Amino acid sequence: MKIFTDAQVKDFNRDGFLIVRSNFNAEEITLLARASREDRAMDQSAVSRDDGKGQPVRLAAWNQPGNGMYGMFARCRRIVDAVEQLLEDEVYHYHSKMILKDARTGGAWAWHQDYGYWYQNGCLYPDFVSVSTAVDPATKLNGCMQVLTGSHKLGRVNHNLTGEQAGADMERVNEAMKRLPLFHCEMAPGDSLFFHANLLHCSAANNSEQPRWSLISCYNTKHNDPYKDSHHPRYTPLSKVDDSEVLRVARERFKTNGGGGVEFFRADRTDMSARSLAKQ
């Protein structure tokens, strides 16, 4: 199914990213926000990693999308068909994560490329796309994602450990910043950012009074099936769902279980070490 116009695909190929405004409607994103904040299992599964400046960054990650609310966001056609159109191949779910950047405490993410990490997992090509959906408003004040426009064309940059995160070689990043436009990805709840695995991106610490949570689902192409095992899966066919399933499953979960701390999180974390999580 064709989701994007030819002009949008051209923009993505040129810039390395594309923002879709109101990709999820108000009810869908409100239920996601409520579920994730009431989700004890997600909170208990989250790990914290130092950003190199003494501030923690919290995230919860999982490999299998599942059949629950989080899985519907990762498996719906408005996301998966769109990614397949951008990458021109069948894709599978590589992993998802919820970034829990809380008010006044959410640390920064160092400049990095996702392929800077995934290269180590036996993936020969940078043929991935990640989709970050804003659960809360993402602004400059609360540490929204920043990207270097067109930096996906630089190729893979070496990455080094910064605090407990792996960051891109700052000599190359600083030179790239002299030549490429910096863009702040400010988004409203429900907006989705599609970005290439070689796009250089970072985010500042959240020193505001407002949280900035975001759901990120990452997709690998079938032709890029890793040649060795790692903490993320090899090619596994992804069962897409109709867009209407996002809201149906969200409503059903609350209708059946109510709210009040119901555990929605069903993460398969058996092969995902804390060190691996810190470098995703």
Contacts in CASP RR format, 6 or more apart in sequence:
PFRMAT RR
TARGET T0000
AUTHOR 0000-0000-0000
METHOD contacts of the structure
MODEL  1
MKIFTDAQVKDFNRDGFLIVRSNFNAEEITLLARASREDRAMDQSAVSRD
DGKGQPVRLAAWNQPGNGMYGMFARCRRIVDAVEQLLEDEVYHYHSKMIL
KDARTGGAWAWHQDYGYWYQNGCLYPDFVSVSTAVDPATKLNGCMQVLTG
SHKLGRVNHNLTGEQAGADMERVNEAMKRLPLFHCEMAPGDSLFFHANLL
HCSAANNSEQPRWSLISCYNTKHNDPYKDSHHPRYTPLSKVDDSEVLRVA
RERFKTNGGGGVEFFRADRTDMSARSLAKQ
1 77 0 8 1.000
1 81 0 8 1.000
2 81 0 8 1.000
2 85 0 8 1.000
3 77 0 8 1.000
3 78 0 8 1.000
3 81 0 8 1.000
3 82 0 8 1.000
3 85 0 8 1.000
4 12 0 8 1.000
4 18 0 8 1.000
4 82 0 8 1.000
4 85 0 8 1.000
4 86 0 8 1.000
8 18 0 8 1.000
9 85 0 8 1.000
9 86 0 8 1.000
11 18 0 8 1.000
12 18 0 8 1.000
12 86 0 8 1.000
12 194 0 8 1.000
12 196 0 8 1.000
14 150 0 8 1.000
15 149 0 8 1.000
15 150 0 8 1.000
16 147 0 8 1.000
16 149 0 8 1.000
16 150 0 8 1.000
16 151 0 8 1.000
16 152 0 8 1.000
16 195 0 8 1.000
16 196 0 8 1.000
16 199 0 8 1.000
17 147 0 8 1.000
17 149 0 8 1.000
17 183 0 8 1.000
17 185 0 8 1.000
17 193 0 8 1.000
17 194 0 8 1.000
17 195 0 8 1.000
17 196 0 8 1.000
17 199 0 8 1.000
18 86 0 8 1.000
18 193 0 8 1.000
18 194 0 8 1.000
18 195 0 8 1.000
19 185 0 8 1.000
19 187 0 8 1.000
19 191 0 8 1.000
19 192 0 8 1.000
19 193 0 8 1.000
19 194 0 8 1.000
20 82 0 8 1.000
20 191 0 8 1.000
20 192 0 8 1.000
20 193 0 8 1.000
20 194 0 8 1.000
21 187 0 8 1.000
21 188 0 8 1.000
21 191 0 8 1.000
22 188 0 8 1.000
22 190 0 8 1.000
22 191 0 8 1.000
23 78 0 8 1.000
23 79 0 8 1.000
23 133 0 8 1.000
23 190 0 8 1.000
23 191 0 8 1.000
23 192 0 8 1.000
24 32 0 8 1.000
24 73 0 8 1.000
24 133 0 8 1.000
24 190 0 8 1.000
24 192 0 8 1.000
24 246 0 8 1.000
25 190 0 8 1.000
25 247 0 8 1.000
26 189 0 8 1.000
27 247 0 8 1.000
27 250 0 8 1.000
28 190 0 8 1.000
28 246 0 8 1.000
28 247 0 8 1.000
28 250 0 8 1.000
29 133 0 8 1.000
29 134 0 8 1.000
29 135 0 8 1.000
29 189 0 8 1.000
29 190 0 8 1.000
30 189 0 8 1.000
31 69 0 8 1.000
31 247 0 8 1.000
31 250 0 8 1.000
31 251 0 8 1.000
31 254 0 8 1.000
32 69 0 8 1.000
32 70 0 8 1.000
32 73 0 8 1.000
32 135 0 8 1.000
32 215 0 8 1.000
32 250 0 8 1.000
33 135 0 8 1.000
33 136 0 8 1.000
33 189 0 8 1.000
33 213 0 8 1.000
34 254 0 8 1.000
34 259 0 8 1.000
35 69 0 8 1.000
35 250 0 8 1.000
35 253 0 8 1.000
35 254 0 8 1.000
35 262 0 8 1.000
35 264 0 8 1.000
36 42 0 8 1.000
36 98 0 8 1.000
36 135 0 8 1.000
36 213 0 8 1.000
36 215 0 8 1.000
36 264 0 8 1.000
37 213 0 8 1.000
38 259 0 8 1.000
38 260 0 8 1.000
38 261 0 8 1.000
38 262 0 8 1.000
39 261 0 8 1.000
39 262 0 8 1.000
39 263 0 8 1.000
39 264 0 8 1.000
39 265 0 8 1.000
40 261 0 8 1.000
40 263 0 8 1.000
41 263 0 8 1.000
41 264 0 8 1.000
41 265 0 8 1.000
41 266 0 8 1.000
41 267 0 8 1.000
42 60 0 8 1.000
42 98 0 8 1.000
42 263 0 8 1.000
42 264 0 8 1.000
42 265 0 8 1.000
42 267 0 8 1.000
43 60 0 8 1.000
45 60 0 8 1.000
45 265 0 8 1.000
45 267 0 8 1.000
45 269 0 8 1.000
46 58 0 8 1.000
46 59 0 8 1.000
46 60 0 8 1.000
46 98 0 8 1.000
46 100 0 8 1.000
47 58 0 8 1.000
47 59 0 8 1.000
47 60 0 8 1.000
47 274 0 8 1.000
47 277 0 8 1.000
47 278 0 8 1.000
48 56 0 8 1.000
48 57 0 8 1.000
48 58 0 8 1.000
49 56 0 8 1.000
49 57 0 8 1.000
49 59 0 8 1.000
49 163 0 8 1.000
49 164 0 8 1.000
49 165 0 8 1.000
49 277 0 8 1.000
49 278 0 8 1.000
50 56 0 8 1.000
50 57 0 8 1.000
50 163 0 8 1.000
50 164 0 8 1.000
50 165 0 8 1.000
51 57 0 8 1.000
51 107 0 8 1.000
51 108 0 8 1.000
51 109 0 8 1.000
51 110 0 8 1.000
51 162 0 8 1.000
51 163 0 8 1.000
51 164 0 8 1.000
51 165 0 8 1.000
51 205 0 8 1.000
52 110 0 8 1.000
52 162 0 8 1.000
52 163 0 8 1.000
52 164 0 8 1.000
52 165 0 8 1.000
53 107 0 8 1.000
53 108 0 8 1.000
53 205 0 8 1.000
55 105 0 8 1.000
55 106 0 8 1.000
55 107 0 8 1.000
55 108 0 8 1.000
55 205 0 8 1.000
56 105 0 8 1.000
56 106 0 8 1.000
56 107 0 8 1.000
57 99 0 8 1.000
57 101 0 8 1.000
57 106 0 8 1.000
57 107 0 8 1.000
57 108 0 8 1.000
57 109 0 8 1.000
57 165 0 8 1.000
58 99 0 8 1.000
58 100 0 8 1.000
58 101 0 8 1.000
58 102 0 8 1.000
58 106 0 8 1.000
59 97 0 8 1.000
59 98 0 8 1.000
59 99 0 8 1.000
59 100 0 8 1.000
59 277 0 8 1.000
59 280 0 8 1.000
60 97 0 8 1.000
60 98 0 8 1.000
60 100 0 8 1.000
60 265 0 8 1.000
60 267 0 8 1.000
61 95 0 8 1.000
61 96 0 8 1.000
61 97 0 8 1.000
61 98 0 8 1.000
61 267 0 8 1.000
61 269 0 8 1.000
61 272 0 8 1.000
61 277 0 8 1.000
61 280 0 8 1.000
62 70 0 8 1.000
62 95 0 8 1.000
62 96 0 8 1.000
62 97 0 8 1.000
62 265 0 8 1.000
62 266 0 8 1.000
62 267 0 8 1.000
62 268 0 8 1.000
62 269 0 8 1.000
62 272 0 8 1.000
63 93 0 8 1.000
63 94 0 8 1.000
63 95 0 8 1.000
63 231 0 8 1.000
63 232 0 8 1.000
63 233 0 8 1.000
63 267 0 8 1.000
63 268 0 8 1.000
63 269 0 8 1.000
63 271 0 8 1.000
63 272 0 8 1.000
64 93 0 8 1.000
64 233 0 8 1.000
64 267 0 8 1.000
64 268 0 8 1.000
65 71 0 8 1.000
65 74 0 8 1.000
65 75 0 8 1.000
65 93 0 8 1.000
65 96 0 8 1.000
65 217 0 8 1.000
65 238 0 8 1.000
66 75 0 8 1.000
66 266 0 8 1.000
67 249 0 8 1.000
68 249 0 8 1.000
68 253 0 8 1.000
68 264 0 8 1.000
68 266 0 8 1.000
69 246 0 8 1.000
69 249 0 8 1.000
69 250 0 8 1.000
69 253 0 8 1.000
69 264 0 8 1.000
70 96 0 8 1.000
70 98 0 8 1.000
70 215 0 8 1.000
70 264 0 8 1.000
70 265 0 8 1.000
70 266 0 8 1.000
71 96 0 8 1.000
72 241 0 8 1.000
72 245 0 8 1.000
72 246 0 8 1.000
72 249 0 8 1.000
72 250 0 8 1.000
73 79 0 8 1.000
73 133 0 8 1.000
73 215 0 8 1.000
73 217 0 8 1.000
73 246 0 8 1.000
74 80 0 8 1.000
74 93 0 8 1.000
74 96 0 8 1.000
74 217 0 8 1.000
75 93 0 8 1.000
75 238 0 8 1.000
75 239 0 8 1.000
75 240 0 8 1.000
75 241 0 8 1.000
75 245 0 8 1.000
76 240 0 8 1.000
76 241 0 8 1.000
76 242 0 8 1.000
76 243 0 8 1.000
76 245 0 8 1.000
76 246 0 8 1.000
77 240 0 8 1.000
77 241 0 8 1.000
77 242 0 8 1.000
77 243 0 8 1.000
78 243 0 8 1.000
79 131 0 8 1.000
79 192 0 8 1.000
79 217 0 8 1.000
80 91 0 8 1.000
80 219 0 8 1.000
80 238 0 8 1.000
80 240 0 8 1.000
81 240 0 8 1.000
82 131 0 8 1.000
82 194 0 8 1.000
83 91 0 8 1.000
83 129 0 8 1.000
83 131 0 8 1.000
83 194 0 8 1.000
83 219 0 8 1.000
84 90 0 8 1.000
84 91 0 8 1.000
86 129 0 8 1.000
86 194 0 8 1.000
87 127 0 8 1.000
87 128 0 8 1.000
87 129 0 8 1.000
87 219 0 8 1.000
87 221 0 8 1.000
89 127 0 8 1.000
89 221 0 8 1.000
89 222 0 8 1.000
89 223 0 8 1.000
90 221 0 8 1.000
90 222 0 8 1.000
91 129 0 8 1.000
91 219 0 8 1.000
91 220 0 8 1.000
91 221 0 8 1.000
91 222 0 8 1.000
91 238 0 8 1.000
92 219 0 8 1.000
92 220 0 8 1.000
92 222 0 8 1.000
92 233 0 8 1.000
92 235 0 8 1.000
92 236 0 8 1.000
92 237 0 8 1.000
92 238 0 8 1.000
93 217 0 8 1.000
93 218 0 8 1.000
93 219 0 8 1.000
93 233 0 8 1.000
93 236 0 8 1.000
93 238 0 8 1.000
94 118 0 8 1.000
94 128 0 8 1.000
94 218 0 8 1.000
94 219 0 8 1.000
94 220 0 8 1.000
94 232 0 8 1.000
94 233 0 8 1.000
95 217 0 8 1.000
95 218 0 8 1.000
95 232 0 8 1.000
95 233 0 8 1.000
95 280 0 8 1.000
96 215 0 8 1.000
96 216 0 8 1.000
96 217 0 8 1.000
96 218 0 8 1.000
97 215 0 8 1.000
97 216 0 8 1.000
97 280 0 8 1.000
98 135 0 8 1.000
98 213 0 8 1.000
98 214 0 8 1.000
98 215 0 8 1.000
98 216 0 8 1.000
99 212 0 8 1.000
99 213 0 8 1.000
99 214 0 8 1.000
99 215 0 8 1.000
99 216 0 8 1.000
100 106 0 8 1.000
100 211 0 8 1.000
100 213 0 8 1.000
101 107 0 8 1.000
101 142 0 8 1.000
101 143 0 8 1.000
101 203 0 8 1.000
101 206 0 8 1.000
101 211 0 8 1.000
101 212 0 8 1.000
101 213 0 8 1.000
101 214 0 8 1.000
102 206 0 8 1.000
102 211 0 8 1.000
103 142 0 8 1.000
103 206 0 8 1.000
103 208 0 8 1.000
103 209 0 8 1.000
103 210 0 8 1.000
103 211 0 8 1.000
104 206 0 8 1.000
104 207 0 8 1.000
104 208 0 8 1.000
104 209 0 8 1.000
105 206 0 8 1.000
106 205 0 8 1.000
106 206 0 8 1.000
107 205 0 8 1.000
107 206 0 8 1.000
108 143 0 8 1.000
108 202 0 8 1.000
108 203 0 8 1.000
108 204 0 8 1.000
108 205 0 8 1.000
109 165 0 8 1.000
109 201 0 8 1.000
109 202 0 8 1.000
109 203 0 8 1.000
110 162 0 8 1.000
110 165 0 8 1.000
110 166 0 8 1.000
110 167 0 8 1.000
110 168 0 8 1.000
110 202 0 8 1.000
111 167 0 8 1.000
111 168 0 8 1.000
111 170 0 8 1.000
111 173 0 8 1.000
111 200 0 8 1.000
111 201 0 8 1.000
111 202 0 8 1.000
112 159 0 8 1.000
112 165 0 8 1.000
112 166 0 8 1.000
112 167 0 8 1.000
112 168 0 8 1.000
112 200 0 8 1.000
112 201 0 8 1.000
112 202 0 8 1.000
113 126 0 8 1.000
113 151 0 8 1.000
113 152 0 8 1.000
113 156 0 8 1.000
113 157 0 8 1.000
113 159 0 8 1.000
113 168 0 8 1.000
113 197 0 8 1.000
113 198 0 8 1.000
113 199 0 8 1.000
113 200 0 8 1.000
113 201 0 8 1.000
114 128 0 8 1.000
114 130 0 8 1.000
114 197 0 8 1.000
114 198 0 8 1.000
114 199 0 8 1.000
114 218 0 8 1.000
114 280 0 8 1.000
115 123 0 8 1.000
115 126 0 8 1.000
115 128 0 8 1.000
115 156 0 8 1.000
115 197 0 8 1.000
115 198 0 8 1.000
116 156 0 8 1.000
116 157 0 8 1.000
116 159 0 8 1.000
116 166 0 8 1.000
116 168 0 8 1.000
117 159 0 8 1.000
117 166 0 8 1.000
117 279 0 8 1.000
117 280 0 8 1.000
118 128 0 8 1.000
118 197 0 8 1.000
118 220 0 8 1.000
118 232 0 8 1.000
119 126 0 8 1.000
119 156 0 8 1.000
120 230 0 8 1.000
121 226 0 8 1.000
121 228 0 8 1.000
121 230 0 8 1.000
121 231 0 8 1.000
121 232 0 8 1.000
122 226 0 8 1.000
122 227 0 8 1.000
122 228 0 8 1.000
122 230 0 8 1.000
123 220 0 8 1.000
123 224 0 8 1.000
123 226 0 8 1.000
124 224 0 8 1.000
124 227 0 8 1.000
125 221 0 8 1.000
125 223 0 8 1.000
125 224 0 8 1.000
126 152 0 8 1.000
126 155 0 8 1.000
126 156 0 8 1.000
126 196 0 8 1.000
126 197 0 8 1.000
126 198 0 8 1.000
127 197 0 8 1.000
127 220 0 8 1.000
127 221 0 8 1.000
127 223 0 8 1.000
127 224 0 8 1.000
128 196 0 8 1.000
128 197 0 8 1.000
128 218 0 8 1.000
128 219 0 8 1.000
128 220 0 8 1.000
128 221 0 8 1.000
128 224 0 8 1.000
129 194 0 8 1.000
129 195 0 8 1.000
129 196 0 8 1.000
129 197 0 8 1.000
129 218 0 8 1.000
129 219 0 8 1.000
130 194 0 8 1.000
130 195 0 8 1.000
130 197 0 8 1.000
130 216 0 8 1.000
130 217 0 8 1.000
130 218 0 8 1.000
130 219 0 8 1.000
131 192 0 8 1.000
131 193 0 8 1.000
131 194 0 8 1.000
131 195 0 8 1.000
131 216 0 8 1.000
131 217 0 8 1.000
131 218 0 8 1.000
131 219 0 8 1.000
132 145 0 8 1.000
132 185 0 8 1.000
132 192 0 8 1.000
132 193 0 8 1.000
132 195 0 8 1.000
132 214 0 8 1.000
132 215 0 8 1.000
132 216 0 8 1.000
133 190 0 8 1.000
133 191 0 8 1.000
133 192 0 8 1.000
133 193 0 8 1.000
133 214 0 8 1.000
133 215 0 8 1.000
133 216 0 8 1.000
133 217 0 8 1.000
134 187 0 8 1.000
134 188 0 8 1.000
134 189 0 8 1.000
134 190 0 8 1.000
134 191 0 8 1.000
134 192 0 8 1.000
134 193 0 8 1.000
134 212 0 8 1.000
134 214 0 8 1.000
135 189 0 8 1.000
135 190 0 8 1.000
135 213 0 8 1.000
135 214 0 8 1.000
135 215 0 8 1.000
136 142 0 8 1.000
136 189 0 8 1.000
136 210 0 8 1.000
136 211 0 8 1.000
136 212 0 8 1.000
136 213 0 8 1.000
136 214 0 8 1.000
137 187 0 8 1.000
137 188 0 8 1.000
137 189 0 8 1.000
137 210 0 8 1.000
137 212 0 8 1.000
138 144 0 8 1.000
138 145 0 8 1.000
138 185 0 8 1.000
138 186 0 8 1.000
138 187 0 8 1.000
138 191 0 8 1.000
138 212 0 8 1.000
138 214 0 8 1.000
139 186 0 8 1.000
139 208 0 8 1.000
139 210 0 8 1.000
139 212 0 8 1.000
140 184 0 8 1.000
140 186 0 8 1.000
140 204 0 8 1.000
141 207 0 8 1.000
141 208 0 8 1.000
141 210 0 8 1.000
142 206 0 8 1.000
142 208 0 8 1.000
142 210 0 8 1.000
142 211 0 8 1.000
142 212 0 8 1.000
143 203 0 8 1.000
143 204 0 8 1.000
143 205 0 8 1.000
143 206 0 8 1.000
143 208 0 8 1.000
143 212 0 8 1.000
144 184 0 8 1.000
144 185 0 8 1.000
144 186 0 8 1.000
144 187 0 8 1.000
144 203 0 8 1.000
144 212 0 8 1.000
145 184 0 8 1.000
145 185 0 8 1.000
145 193 0 8 1.000
145 201 0 8 1.000
145 202 0 8 1.000
145 203 0 8 1.000
146 182 0 8 1.000
146 183 0 8 1.000
146 184 0 8 1.000
146 185 0 8 1.000
146 201 0 8 1.000
146 202 0 8 1.000
146 203 0 8 1.000
146 204 0 8 1.000
147 182 0 8 1.000
147 183 0 8 1.000
147 185 0 8 1.000
147 195 0 8 1.000
147 199 0 8 1.000
147 200 0 8 1.000
147 201 0 8 1.000
148 173 0 8 1.000
148 176 0 8 1.000
148 177 0 8 1.000
148 180 0 8 1.000
148 181 0 8 1.000
148 182 0 8 1.000
148 183 0 8 1.000
148 199 0 8 1.000
148 200 0 8 1.000
148 201 0 8 1.000
149 180 0 8 1.000
149 181 0 8 1.000
149 182 0 8 1.000
149 183 0 8 1.000
150 180 0 8 1.000
150 199 0 8 1.000
151 176 0 8 1.000
151 180 0 8 1.000
151 198 0 8 1.000
151 199 0 8 1.000
151 200 0 8 1.000
152 196 0 8 1.000
152 197 0 8 1.000
152 198 0 8 1.000
152 199 0 8 1.000
152 200 0 8 1.000
153 198 0 8 1.000
154 172 0 8 1.000
154 176 0 8 1.000
154 198 0 8 1.000
154 200 0 8 1.000
155 198 0 8 1.000
156 198 0 8 1.000
157 168 0 8 1.000
157 169 0 8 1.000
157 172 0 8 1.000
157 173 0 8 1.000
157 200 0 8 1.000
158 168 0 8 1.000
158 169 0 8 1.000
158 172 0 8 1.000
159 166 0 8 1.000
159 167 0 8 1.000
159 168 0 8 1.000
159 169 0 8 1.000
160 166 0 8 1.000
160 167 0 8 1.000
160 169 0 8 1.000
161 167 0 8 1.000
164 278 0 8 1.000
165 278 0 8 1.000
165 279 0 8 1.000
166 278 0 8 1.000
166 279 0 8 1.000
168 200 0 8 1.000
173 200 0 8 1.000
176 200 0 8 1.000
185 193 0 8 1.000
187 193 0 8 1.000
195 201 0 8 1.000
206 212 0 8 1.000
219 238 0 8 1.000
220 226 0 8 1.000
220 235 0 8 1.000
222 235 0 8 1.000
225 234 0 8 1.000
225 235 0 8 1.000
226 232 0 8 1.000
226 234 0 8 1.000
231 271 0 8 1.000
231 272 0 8 1.000
231 273 0 8 1.000
231 276 0 8 1.000
253 262 0 8 1.000
253 264 0 8 1.000
END
